Amino acid sequence: MQNMILPVRALSFKRMDEKNWVVLTEDTKDTWKQRQRLSTSLLVVLLATLIIILISLPMSWLGGSCFWPLNLCSILQPLVKYNDSGTAAIHLIESEGLWQGLKGGEHCLRYATREYTARLSAIESISREGMMRLCRETPVEIHGKVMYTDFCQDLGFGRGVWGFWSVDFDEPECETRWGEFIDLGCVLGLDSSHSLRIESRLENLQPGSNWQVMCATTPADVHGHHYGGAVECFHSPSSGTHGIWDLPDVSCDNVD
């Protein structure tokens, strides 16, 4: 029988350690490369699918809440921009630069509260509806606290969209207070019953502030009763703003 010479495919050797050798044929190497390419393709598809899902999910920062898990809103919020329909899309935008001219009102809005306003930077690629939504969902920092607008207003062409915030903390100039409570004695009320009348002068009232609003919203504790403001208010150019409270008192029941 004649000797037959069979073709042998080239072999490559990979040394694993001092004692063991692994023999890899060309077929084995091709199979390994195919599996590696398949794994890479699957990974790319999975990443692309995840990105599409994240972009298509609804985003909302109303009141600072978020529908996305793992606090993704706090991560993606500085990258949010809205298209013409107001739908969220991912873009590199600094939310801090969207508000311009943030400032507090010259006068107090009510007790311990001042109104702040700012103009939203115009973005040509966003419609008015998208700008209004962006106004509602873009925060700003006031006195070290992140806040969302209380309401937004579109002032029309050339004036843009404005945000409004009612800030009821760290406003000492708006914290009016009551002075000494003075007993004015028993008075006859509208229901023909007698009450004890107490009067006090409103202090720390800033010039230009609405004395009626500040008087009606400055809280008071009078003879064990808590009030959100004065029951009645009056203003005198010489003596300032005064509040009045009529309290039930048994000592006034027998007064004619």
C-alpha positions in Angstrom: 0.0 0.0 0.0 1.4 3.3 -1.1 2.0 5.9 1.4 -0.5 8.7 1.1 0.5 12.2 2.0 -2.5 14.1 3.4 -2.4 17.9 3.5 -2.2 19.2 7.0 -3.5 22.7 7.8 -1.1 25.0 9.5 -1.1 24.8 13.2 -0.5 27.6 15.6 0.5 27.1 19.2 -0.3 29.2 22.2 1.6 28.6 25.4 -0.6 28.6 28.5 2.0 27.9 31.2 5.3 26.1 31.6 3.8 22.6 31.2 0.7 22.9 29.0 0.4 23.8 25.3 -2.9 24.4 23.5 -3.1 23.7 19.8 -5.4 26.0 17.8 -6.3 25.1 14.2 -7.1 27.8 11.7 -10.8 26.7 11.9 -10.8 27.2 15.6 -9.4 30.7 15.3 -12.0 31.7 12.6 -14.8 30.5 14.9 -13.5 32.5 17.8 -13.2 35.6 15.7 -16.8 35.2 14.5 -18.1 34.8 18.0 -16.2 38.0 19.1 -17.7 40.0 16.2 -21.2 38.7 17.1 -20.8 39.7 20.7 -19.6 43.2 19.7 -22.6 43.6 17.4 -25.0 42.5 20.0 -23.5 45.0 22.5 -23.8 47.9 20.0 -27.5 47.0 19.3 -28.3 46.8 23.0 -26.7 50.2 23.7 -28.5 51.8 20.8 -31.8 50.4 22.0 -31.3 51.7 25.5 -30.5 55.2 24.1 -33.7 55.2 22.0 -35.8 54.2 25.0 -34.3 56.9 27.2 -34.9 59.6 24.7 -38.5 58.5 23.9 -39.5 58.3 27.6 -41.6 61.2 28.9 -39.6 63.6 31.1 -41.1 65.8 33.8 -39.6 68.0 36.5 -42.8 69.4 37.8 -42.2 70.3 41.4 -38.8 68.7 41.1 -40.3 65.2 40.6 -39.1 62.8 37.9 -40.6 59.7 36.3 -37.2 58.2 35.5 -35.6 55.7 37.9 -32.2 56.0 39.5 -32.4 59.8 39.7 -31.6 60.1 36.0 -33.4 63.5 35.8 -30.8 65.1 38.0 -28.1 63.8 35.6 -29.8 64.6 32.3 -31.6 67.8 33.4 -28.7 70.2 32.4 -28.7 68.5 28.9 -32.4 69.1 28.2 -33.7 71.1 25.2 -37.2 71.0 23.7 -38.0 70.8 20.0 -40.9 72.6 18.3 -43.6 70.3 19.7 -42.2 70.7 23.3 -40.9 67.1 23.3 -37.7 66.6 25.3 -34.5 65.8 23.4 -30.9 65.5 24.6 -28.7 68.5 23.8 -25.8 70.2 25.5 -27.4 73.2 27.1 -26.5 74.7 30.4 -29.7 75.3 32.4 -28.0 77.9 34.5 -27.6 80.2 31.4 -31.3 80.0 30.3 -32.5 82.6 32.9 -31.5 86.2 32.4 -31.9 89.2 34.8 -33.1 87.3 37.8 -34.1 89.9 40.4 -36.5 90.4 43.4 -39.4 92.8 43.3 -38.9 96.3 44.7 -41.7 95.8 47.2 -42.9 92.9 49.3 -45.6 90.7 47.8 -47.0 89.8 51.2 -45.7 88.8 54.7 -42.2 87.4 54.5 -42.6 87.0 50.7 -41.0 88.7 47.7 -41.7 88.0 44.0 -38.7 87.3 41.7 -38.7 87.5 37.9 -36.4 86.5 35.1 -36.5 86.3 31.3 -36.0 83.0 29.6 -33.3 83.1 26.9 -34.8 82.9 23.4 -34.0 79.8 21.5 -34.9 80.1 17.8 -35.4 76.3 17.2 -38.1 76.2 19.9 -41.7 77.2 19.4 -43.6 79.4 21.9 -45.4 76.4 23.3 -42.0 74.7 23.8 -40.6 77.8 25.4 -43.5 77.9 27.9 -42.9 74.3 28.8 -39.2 75.0 29.1 -40.0 77.9 31.4 -42.1 75.7 33.7 -39.5 72.9 33.9 -36.2 74.8 34.1 -35.1 75.5 37.7 -33.3 78.5 39.1 -31.4 78.9 42.4 -32.6 81.6 44.8 -31.0 82.1 48.3 -29.2 78.7 47.8 -32.4 76.8 47.1 -33.4 75.3 43.7 -36.9 76.5 42.7 -39.3 76.0 39.8 -41.5 78.8 38.5 -44.9 79.5 40.1 -46.2 80.6 36.8 -44.9 81.7 33.4 -46.0 84.5 31.0 -45.4 85.1 27.4 -45.2 88.9 26.9 -45.1 88.6 23.1 -42.7 89.4 20.3 -39.6 91.2 21.4 -40.2 90.7 25.2 -40.2 86.9 25.4 -41.2 84.4 28.1 -40.8 85.4 31.7 -40.8 83.3 34.9 -42.2 84.3 38.3 -41.3 82.9 41.7 -42.8 83.7 45.1 -40.0 83.4 47.6 -41.2 83.1 51.2 -37.9 82.5 53.0 -34.8 84.6 53.7 -36.6 87.9 53.1 -36.1 89.8 56.4 -37.2 93.1 54.9 -40.6 91.6 54.3 -41.0 90.2 57.8 -43.4 92.7 59.3 -44.3 92.3 63.0 -46.8 93.6 65.5 -45.9 96.0 68.2 -47.5 96.2 71.6 -51.0 94.9 71.9 -53.3 97.5 73.4 -56.5 96.7 75.2 -59.2 99.1 74.0 -61.9 97.7 76.2 -65.3 96.1 75.3 -67.0 97.0 72.1 -70.3 96.1 70.5 -69.9 93.9 67.5 -72.0 93.7 64.3 -73.9 90.7 65.8 -74.9 92.8 68.8 -72.5 90.8 71.1 -69.7 92.4 73.1 -66.1 91.6 72.5 -62.7 92.8 73.8 -61.0 94.9 71.2 -57.2 94.7 70.8 -55.1 97.0 68.7 -51.5 97.0 67.6 -49.2 98.9 65.2 -47.6 97.1 62.3 -43.8 97.5 62.4 -41.0 97.0 59.8 -43.4 98.0 57.0 -41.2 98.9 54.0 -42.1 102.1 52.0 -44.1 101.3 48.9 -45.4 97.9 50.2 -49.1 97.4 50.2 -50.1 98.2 53.8 -53.5 96.4 53.5 -51.9 93.2 52.2 -49.1 93.2 54.7 -51.5 93.9 57.6 -53.9 91.1 56.5 -51.1 88.5 56.2 -48.8 89.3 59.2 -49.6 86.6 61.8 -50.3 87.4 65.4 -50.8 85.7 68.7 -53.3 87.7 70.8 -54.4 86.5 74.3 -53.9 82.9 73.4 -55.5 83.1 70.0 -53.5 82.7 66.8 -54.5 84.7 63.7 -53.1 84.7 60.2 -53.4 88.5 60.1 -55.4 91.3 61.5 -59.2 91.1 61.4 -59.4 94.8 60.5 -56.8 97.2 59.3 -56.5 101.0 59.1 -53.8 103.4 58.1 -52.9 106.8 59.3 -50.3 109.0 57.7 -49.1 110.1 61.2 -49.2 106.9 63.1 -48.8 104.2 60.4 -50.7 101.0 59.9 -52.7 99.4 62.7 -54.4 96.0 63.1 -57.6 95.3 65.2 -58.9 92.1 66.7 -62.2 91.6 68.5 -61.9 88.7 71.0 -64.6 86.9 72.8 -64.3 87.7 76.5 -66.8 86.8 79.3 -65.9 90.1 81.1 -67.7 92.0 78.3 -70.9 90.0 78.5 -72.5 92.3 81.1 -71.5 95.5 79.5 -74.5 97.7 78.5 
